[in-house]
Amino acid sequence: MKNAFDTLMERGFIKQVTFPDELRALLGEKGVPFYCGFDPTADSLHIGHYIPVMAMAHMQRAGHTPIVLVGGGTAMVGDPSNRNDMRNLMDKETIKRNADLFKMQLSKFVSFDGKNAAIVVDNADWLTNLNYIDFLRDIGSHFSVNRMLAAECFRSRLKTGLSFLEFNYMLMQAYDFLMLFEKYGCSLQVGGNDQWSNILEGADLIRRLKRKSAFALTFALLETSNGEKMGKTQKGALWLDERKTTPYEFYQYFRNVEDVKVRECLNLLTFLENVEINELLKGNINDAKKRLAYEVTALIHGKEKAGKAQNEAVAAFSGNMESMPTIKIAGQLDLLMPDLLVMAGLASSRSEARRLIEGGGVKVNSEKVSKVDTPLNTMTKTPEFVLHKGKKVHVKIVINQK
């Protein structure tokens, strides 16, 4: 069986790693326990979690044992990484409910049964009962404040204000690694590249305290060609829960990715082999995008819903109202067009809707909306019609009149 390190490297997952030769040798063995942490700060995983989850799946397929750490304890503090403000603190009941939903979503990628079944642990089990004085003496003494402040996750927050509560986050995550090392023999933590500083400190703590090898491995972040995070839609984040992001919206997002990102997305977000990816990219780029969108949507939502989303996308572009995605809205036909766009989720605000209309990017059926405050009933007399936003978004609207 192929070494998991080679698979991750060839597919472009690996961004930073400590002691790569030593880690590759370790991953040449079978059943190596490794862990990835997820703070349950929402009721669904989003596309930002997807790459670490896919990497975990590749590693489990190579015979290694994933440990899914749910941050029931660290979620009460909040990770300051990539944030301009402090997270809202959450109660234990919400955290547990979110954690249960995470496991359900993760089960589509990693197996919780079998020889190297994934394990779920909650760091609240050891963090919530810590003796603070003992923790400071035994763990805090191994951390340099100067080095911590140089870490990107803290440095970016110093201008806006970093609370002492958040400053403890790095110590807590490092302690998680130590606990999993002691309990499961876990010597590898993986995660997104924005977690590099935190993961590095955990590996260093184990080497200092236990005089044993421990490794940090981070994965590429999903970014646009401009370096911005991918996965932002009109409605916000691209969620894995279909109640928050429908399979059609999910499919359409990847159907419309930049041409230059298609190979990367196929490598990171699907299980297609490199040979098949290369063949796809020799042909029409739009066909490759359709395959990408289908494969990713099928992994998240299943083949049936991915097929339905694909058919809806075809129907939307062909003008077949019976098969295209439908949005139902409660209201009257005298709605103003900016309000309609917001209610349909095609604009995040009236000001954005106005800009879309002024730019000539909105049509009702085949007629362009020329004036911002146009009432809908001047463009259609029926409660069912097609609303177009630009060249790529086409939906059937049904107005449920009261």
Secondary structure per residue as TSV (DSSP state, phi and psi in degrees):
chain	resnum	aa	ss	phi	psi
A	1	M	-	360.0	142.5
A	2	K	-	-65.8	140.9
A	3	N	-	-62.6	130.1
A	4	A	H	-59.7	-33.5
A	5	F	H	-62.0	-42.5
A	6	D	H	-65.8	-40.6
A	7	T	H	-60.5	-47.5
A	8	L	H	-65.1	-38.3
A	9	M	H	-67.2	-45.9
A	10	E	H	-65.1	-33.1
A	11	R	T	-87.1	-3.3
A	12	G	T	88.1	17.8
A	13	F	-	-72.7	-43.1
A	14	I	E	-75.3	126.0
A	15	K	E	-106.9	-53.1
A	16	Q	E	-137.8	148.0
A	17	V	E	-155.6	144.6
A	18	T	S	-95.8	140.1
A	19	F	S	47.6	61.3
A	20	P	H	-58.6	-40.6
A	21	D	H	-66.0	-41.7
A	22	E	H	-66.6	-40.4
A	23	L	H	-68.5	-40.0
A	24	R	H	-61.1	-40.8
A	25	A	H	-63.1	-41.2
A	26	L	H	-61.8	-43.1
A	27	L	T	-75.7	-2.7
A	28	G	T	-78.2	-15.4
A	29	E	S	-84.6	174.8
A	30	K	S	-107.3	151.4
A	31	G	S	70.6	26.0
A	32	V	-	-72.1	121.2
A	33	P	E	-75.8	136.4
A	34	F	E	-141.1	158.3
A	35	Y	E	-134.1	154.4
A	36	C	E	-136.8	135.7
A	37	G	E	-103.0	145.2
A	38	F	E	-135.6	114.7
A	39	D	-	-80.8	122.4
A	40	P	-	-79.9	64.7
A	41	T	-	-88.3	-1.0
A	42	A	S	-143.3	171.3
A	43	D	S	-92.0	15.6
A	44	S	S	-159.7	149.5
A	45	L	-	-72.2	158.1
A	46	H	B	-126.6	-179.6
A	47	I	H	-62.9	-23.8
A	48	G	H	-64.5	-23.9
A	49	H	H	-84.3	-13.7
A	50	Y	H	-63.5	-42.5
A	51	I	H	-65.2	-48.4
A	52	P	H	-57.9	-36.9
A	53	V	H	-65.5	-43.3
A	54	M	H	-64.3	-38.8
A	55	A	H	-63.5	-40.6
A	56	M	H	-60.2	-40.4
A	57	A	H	-63.7	-44.3
A	58	H	H	-60.3	-41.8
A	59	M	H	-68.8	-39.4
A	60	Q	H	-65.4	-39.6
A	61	R	H	-61.6	-25.7
A	62	A	T	-87.3	4.7
A	63	G	T	103.3	5.7
A	64	H	-	-96.4	163.8
A	65	T	E	-107.8	111.0
A	66	P	E	-77.2	137.0
A	67	I	E	-112.3	114.6
A	68	V	E	-91.5	109.1
A	69	L	E	-94.1	117.8
A	70	V	E	-93.4	123.1
A	71	G	-	-82.9	63.1
A	72	G	T	-63.4	-28.4
A	73	G	T	-87.0	-48.4
A	74	T	G	-68.3	-26.0
A	75	A	G	-64.9	-22.1
A	76	M	G	-76.0	-14.6
A	77	V	T	-103.6	-51.7
A	78	G	-	98.6	126.5
A	79	D	-	-77.7	124.3
A	80	P	-	-78.8	-5.6
A	81	S	T	-59.0	133.1
A	82	N	T	57.1	33.7
A	83	R	-	-129.5	148.6
A	84	N	S	-99.2	-9.3
A	85	D	S	-143.3	173.6
A	86	M	-	-82.3	140.8
A	87	R	-	-69.0	153.2
A	88	N	-	-70.3	134.2
A	89	L	-	-75.3	143.1
A	90	M	-	-114.9	152.7
A	91	D	-	-86.5	163.9
A	92	K	H	-64.3	-36.2
A	93	E	H	-65.2	-42.5
A	94	T	H	-65.6	-42.0
A	95	I	H	-61.1	-44.2
A	96	K	H	-65.3	-41.8
A	97	R	H	-62.5	-43.4
A	98	N	H	-64.1	-40.2
A	99	A	H	-62.2	-40.0
A	100	D	H	-63.7	-38.9
A	101	L	H	-67.5	-37.4
A	102	F	H	-59.3	-47.5
A	103	K	H	-60.1	-40.5
A	104	M	H	-61.6	-42.7
A	105	Q	H	-69.5	-39.4
A	106	L	H	-67.2	-27.4
A	107	S	T	-65.2	-13.4
A	108	K	T	-75.7	-15.3
A	109	F	T	-117.1	-41.5
A	110	V	S	-117.6	146.8
A	111	S	-	-91.8	136.1
A	112	F	S	-101.7	16.4
A	113	D	S	-131.3	162.0
A	114	G	S	99.2	-170.4
A	115	K	T	-62.6	-48.5
A	116	N	T	-114.3	51.1
A	117	A	-	-60.6	143.3
A	118	A	-	-67.3	148.3
A	119	I	E	-115.1	138.8
A	120	V	E	-109.2	127.1
A	121	V	E	-128.6	156.4
A	122	D	E	-122.7	120.2
A	123	N	T	-70.5	-7.0
A	124	A	H	-63.7	-25.2
A	125	D	H	-61.5	-30.8
A	126	W	H	-114.3	-22.5
A	127	L	H	-80.0	-35.6
A	128	T	T	-72.7	-16.5
A	129	N	T	-111.4	17.8
A	130	L	-	-66.6	142.4
A	131	N	-	-85.0	116.4
A	132	Y	H	-62.5	-40.5
A	133	I	H	-64.2	-45.8
A	134	D	H	-62.3	-39.5
A	135	F	H	-62.9	-44.4
A	136	L	H	-62.2	-42.6
A	137	R	H	-70.0	-45.4
A	138	D	H	-83.3	-34.2
A	139	I	T	-110.0	-49.6
A	140	G	G	-59.6	-28.6
A	141	S	G	-67.4	-14.4
A	142	H	G	-95.4	4.3
A	143	F	-	-110.4	138.0
A	144	S	-	-98.0	122.8
A	145	V	H	-62.6	-39.0
A	146	N	H	-59.4	-43.4
A	147	R	H	-69.1	-38.0
A	148	M	H	-63.4	-43.7
A	149	L	H	-67.5	-21.8
A	150	A	H	-80.0	-15.3
A	151	A	S	-68.0	141.4
A	152	E	H	-58.9	-37.0
A	153	C	H	-63.1	-28.1
A	154	F	H	-95.8	-39.9
A	155	R	H	-58.7	-39.0
A	156	S	T	-70.4	-17.7
A	157	R	T	-96.1	-12.6
A	158	L	T	-62.3	-31.0
A	159	K	T	-71.4	-33.1
A	160	T	T	-98.5	-13.3
A	161	G	-	113.3	117.7
A	162	L	-	-112.7	119.9
A	163	S	-	-77.4	155.3
A	164	F	H	-64.1	-31.1
A	165	L	H	-58.6	-49.8
A	166	E	H	-67.1	-30.9
A	167	F	H	-62.0	-25.0
A	168	N	T	-77.1	-12.9
A	169	Y	H	-58.8	-43.6
A	170	M	H	-62.0	-40.6
A	171	L	H	-64.1	-40.9
A	172	M	H	-66.1	-42.1
A	173	Q	H	-67.6	-37.8
A	174	A	H	-63.6	-38.8
A	175	Y	H	-65.4	-35.9
A	176	D	H	-55.3	-47.8
A	177	F	H	-59.5	-44.3
A	178	L	H	-60.8	-44.5
A	179	M	H	-63.7	-41.2
A	180	L	H	-70.6	-31.0
A	181	F	H	-63.5	-45.8
A	182	E	H	-69.9	-38.2
A	183	K	H	-85.9	-37.7
A	184	Y	H	-120.7	-0.5
A	185	G	-	70.2	25.7
A	186	C	-	-78.3	119.3
A	187	S	-	-118.5	12.7
A	188	L	E	-137.2	126.0
A	189	Q	E	-112.7	137.2
A	190	V	E	-121.9	160.3
A	191	G	E	174.6	179.6
A	192	G	E	-65.2	156.8
A	193	N	G	-65.1	-19.7
A	194	D	G	-71.9	-7.2
A	195	Q	G	-100.4	8.2
A	196	W	H	-54.8	-48.3
A	197	S	H	-62.0	-43.4
A	198	N	H	-65.3	-44.1
A	199	I	H	-66.2	-39.7
A	200	L	H	-60.7	-41.6
A	201	E	H	-65.3	-35.9
A	202	G	H	-66.1	-44.7
A	203	A	H	-62.9	-39.5
A	204	D	H	-66.2	-37.5
A	205	L	H	-62.3	-42.5
A	206	I	H	-65.0	-42.2
A	207	R	H	-64.4	-35.7
A	208	R	H	-72.8	-47.6
A	209	L	H	-80.4	-39.7
A	210	K	H	-103.5	-11.1
A	211	R	-	55.7	38.4
A	212	K	S	-125.6	161.7
A	213	S	-	-73.1	137.9
A	214	A	-	-146.9	148.2
A	215	F	E	-130.0	147.5
A	216	A	E	-116.6	132.8
A	217	L	E	-140.4	122.4
A	218	T	E	-119.2	155.1
A	219	F	E	-111.1	156.5
A	220	A	-	-59.2	146.9
A	221	L	-	-90.3	150.8
A	222	L	-	-81.8	107.9
A	223	E	B	-130.0	156.0
A	224	T	-	-76.4	173.9
A	225	S	T	-65.8	-17.6
A	226	N	T	-89.6	2.5
A	227	G	S	85.8	7.4
A	228	E	-	-88.9	153.0
A	229	K	B	-66.4	132.9
A	230	M	S	-78.4	159.9
A	231	G	-	105.0	10.5
A	232	K	E	-98.0	128.4
A	233	T	E	-121.2	180.0
A	234	Q	T	-59.1	-31.2
A	235	K	T	-92.9	2.2
A	236	G	E	114.1	-140.2
A	237	A	E	-68.3	156.3
A	238	L	-	-90.1	100.3
A	239	W	B	-88.0	155.1
A	240	L	S	-85.1	-14.6
A	241	D	S	-85.1	123.1
A	242	E	T	-67.8	-15.1
A	243	R	T	-72.9	-20.0
A	244	K	T	-104.2	-33.7
A	245	T	S	-137.6	114.8
A	246	T	-	-67.4	156.3
A	247	P	H	-55.3	-36.3
A	248	Y	H	-64.9	-46.0
A	249	E	H	-62.1	-39.5
A	250	F	H	-63.5	-47.9
A	251	Y	H	-59.3	-47.2
A	252	Q	H	-63.0	-34.7
A	253	Y	H	-59.3	-48.8
A	254	F	H	-80.0	-22.1
A	255	R	H	-65.7	-24.0
A	256	N	T	-110.3	18.5
A	257	V	S	-66.1	160.2
A	258	E	-	-61.1	144.9
A	259	D	G	-54.4	-41.5
A	260	V	G	-71.3	-10.7
A	261	K	G	-102.6	-1.8
A	262	V	H	-64.7	-47.3
A	263	R	H	-59.7	-46.4
A	264	E	H	-59.7	-45.1
A	265	C	H	-65.1	-39.6
A	266	L	H	-62.9	-38.8
A	267	N	H	-70.4	-41.9
A	268	L	H	-87.7	-29.9
A	269	L	H	-110.3	-1.9
A	270	T	-	-131.5	171.0
A	271	F	-	-102.1	11.4
A	272	L	-	-60.0	139.9
A	273	E	-	-73.5	156.4
A	274	N	H	-59.1	-34.7
A	275	V	H	-62.2	-44.6
A	276	E	H	-69.1	-37.6
A	277	I	H	-62.0	-44.3
A	278	N	H	-60.8	-41.1
A	279	E	H	-65.1	-42.2
A	280	L	H	-58.1	-43.1
A	281	L	H	-78.3	-8.4
A	282	K	H	-77.4	-21.9
A	283	G	S	-94.9	-151.2
A	284	N	-	-70.3	129.4
A	285	I	H	-63.4	-30.7
A	286	N	H	-68.0	-33.6
A	287	D	H	-66.4	-38.3
A	288	A	H	-65.3	-38.1
A	289	K	H	-65.9	-40.4
A	290	K	H	-62.7	-40.3
A	291	R	H	-67.4	-42.3
A	292	L	H	-57.3	-51.4
A	293	A	H	-60.0	-42.2
A	294	Y	H	-65.4	-47.7
A	295	E	H	-62.4	-44.5
A	296	V	H	-68.1	-43.5
A	297	T	H	-64.8	-37.2
A	298	A	H	-65.7	-37.9
A	299	L	H	-64.8	-38.8
A	300	I	H	-81.7	-45.4
A	301	H	H	-115.0	-4.6
A	302	G	-	96.0	157.6
A	303	K	H	-65.6	-36.7
A	304	E	H	-63.1	-47.3
A	305	K	H	-72.0	-30.7
A	306	A	H	-67.0	-40.7
A	307	G	H	-64.3	-39.9
A	308	K	H	-64.5	-43.2
A	309	A	H	-62.6	-39.7
A	310	Q	H	-63.9	-42.6
A	311	N	H	-66.4	-38.2
A	312	E	H	-63.8	-38.0
A	313	A	H	-65.4	-42.3
A	314	V	H	-63.1	-43.2
A	315	A	H	-63.9	-39.2
A	316	A	H	-62.1	-39.8
A	317	F	H	-78.9	-23.1
A	318	S	H	-91.7	-10.2
A	319	G	T	84.8	13.9
A	320	N	-	-80.4	99.1
A	321	M	T	-64.3	-29.2
A	322	E	T	-67.8	-27.7
A	323	S	T	-109.2	-11.1
A	324	M	S	-77.2	159.2
A	325	P	-	-58.5	140.4
A	326	T	E	-116.7	135.3
A	327	I	E	-119.8	123.8
A	328	K	E	-100.1	134.6
A	329	I	E	-130.4	134.1
A	330	A	E	-86.2	123.7
A	331	G	S	169.4	-163.3
A	332	Q	-	-122.5	163.9
A	333	L	T	-73.1	-6.2
A	334	D	T	-91.9	14.9
A	335	L	-	-56.0	141.5
A	336	L	B	-78.8	147.3
A	337	M	H	-57.9	-41.5
A	338	P	H	-59.4	-38.9
A	339	D	H	-66.2	-39.4
A	340	L	H	-62.0	-45.1
A	341	L	H	-61.5	-40.9
A	342	V	H	-67.3	-45.9
A	343	M	H	-64.0	-30.8
A	344	A	T	-82.6	-6.1
A	345	G	T	78.8	15.3
A	346	L	S	-92.7	-5.6
A	347	A	-	-146.8	145.4
A	348	S	S	-85.0	-14.9
A	349	S	S	-158.0	166.1
A	350	R	H	-65.1	-36.1
A	351	S	H	-65.6	-38.8
A	352	E	H	-67.5	-39.4
A	353	A	H	-61.2	-41.1
A	354	R	H	-62.3	-41.2
A	355	R	H	-64.0	-39.4
A	356	L	H	-62.4	-44.2
A	357	I	H	-66.5	-45.2
A	358	E	H	-62.1	-29.0
A	359	G	T	-83.8	1.6
A	360	G	T	76.5	22.0
A	361	G	-	-99.2	11.4
A	362	V	E	-124.6	132.7
A	363	K	E	-131.8	147.9
A	364	V	E	-111.0	118.7
A	365	N	T	55.9	-116.8
A	366	S	T	-106.9	4.1
A	367	E	E	-100.4	127.6
A	368	K	E	-72.8	139.5
A	369	V	-	-81.1	114.0
A	370	S	-	-96.1	-26.6
A	371	K	S	-118.5	142.9
A	372	V	T	-59.3	-52.7
A	373	D	T	-93.7	38.6
A	374	T	-	-70.5	129.1
A	375	P	B	-72.9	141.8
A	376	L	G	-58.3	-37.1
A	377	N	G	-70.5	-5.9
A	378	T	G	-87.2	-8.8
A	379	M	T	-112.7	-23.4
A	380	T	-	-152.4	144.0
A	381	K	S	-103.9	-4.4
A	382	T	S	-107.4	150.4
A	383	P	S	-77.9	-3.6
A	384	E	E	-119.4	126.5
A	385	F	E	-160.3	171.4
A	386	V	E	-103.4	130.3
A	387	L	E	-109.5	125.1
A	388	H	E	-109.6	133.5
A	389	K	E	-121.7	108.8
A	390	G	T	64.3	-153.1
A	391	K	T	-96.2	-6.3
A	392	K	T	-119.1	-15.2
A	393	V	E	-113.7	117.5
A	394	H	E	-138.6	118.9
A	395	V	E	-134.2	151.5
A	396	K	E	-88.3	128.3
A	397	I	E	-106.8	133.7
A	398	V	E	-121.3	115.9
A	399	I	E	-89.4	114.8
A	400	N	E	-87.3	98.8
A	401	Q	-	-80.8	135.9
A	402	K	-	-87.9	360.0
